[in-house]
Amino acid sequence: MTDQFDRAQQLEEQHRAAALSAHANRPIEHSTRSHCQDCGDPIPELRRQAVKGCLRCVTCQTLIERKP
């Protein structure tokens, strides 16, 4: 016998799975750049292949992600 909390949890899991799927399948909004938009250094080819739509080099992206 399921109660309302079990049904609510199940519904939440379904919504989360749908949201994650939609996020993973969304089109890339930005094209991959050959040079970092912040410092202007070239972005290595392997990074551009691994991170579709990257706009920054590893150093600048790390600085952005570490900001509080």
Secondary structure, DSSP 8 states (H G I E B T S, - for coil): ---HHHHHHHHHHHHHHHHHHHHHTS--SS---SB-TTT--B--HHHHHHSTT--S-HHHHHHHHH--
